[in-house]
Amino acid sequence: MDALTQLTKLLAGREKTRAQARADLQKRDFAAPDIDAAIGRATELGYLDDARVAKRLAVAALRDGWAGEVLHARLTGKGIDEATASRATQDAIDELAWREPAAAGVLVKKRHLDGVKAARFLASRGFSEDLCNRYGNG
């Protein structure tokens, strides 16, 4: 089986970033030139699109209560470059009409948190220091 065929099969199960696709093909011992060619062709065909994956992940992360630098790190940890991660995050914020104070309020209410526990939890999720301080001092 050639690298492109293997990549197509891998993508049938789940959308991936180029970095994830590269790692998957490397695990299967394909040669670097074959991996590069397969990733190039899959990108040309629209099978691989880091911007599309980044936006999907950003929307899901915002809905799951992640924010700020932590959300950004989750995207870059999937092999998405900084600029694409930033654009995807902003696009997801716009699409969801996401607002940090409202999202924080939903999270702390859902988890029955207040005071310092709420502030620590929000900080761990990437919410701004100012917002966390408001909860910690409230």
FENWOLIN-V405690 format. One record per pair of residues at least 24 apart in sequence whose ideal C-beta (glycine too) atoms are under 7 Angstrom apart, sorted by the first residue. I is the first residue (numbers start at 1). J is the second residue. Records with the same first field share a line. If there is no record, write none. Layout:
I: J ; J
//
This chain:
3: 30 ; 34 ; 35 ; 37 ; 38
4: 38 ; 41 ; 42
7: 38 ; 42
8: 47
11: 47
15: 53
16: 48 ; 53
17: 50 ; 53 ; 78 ; 79 ; 80
18: 43 ; 48 ; 50 ; 79
19: 79
20: 78 ; 79
21: 48
50: 80 ; 84
51: 84 ; 88
54: 80 ; 84 ; 85 ; 88
55: 88 ; 91 ; 92
58: 88 ; 89 ; 92
59: 92 ; 95 ; 96
62: 92 ; 93 ; 96 ; 98
65: 103 ; 107 ; 125
66: 125 ; 126
67: 100 ; 103 ; 125 ; 126 ; 127
68: 126 ; 127 ; 128
69: 126
70: 125 ; 126
71: 126
100: 127 ; 128 ; 131
101: 131
104: 131
108: 135
//
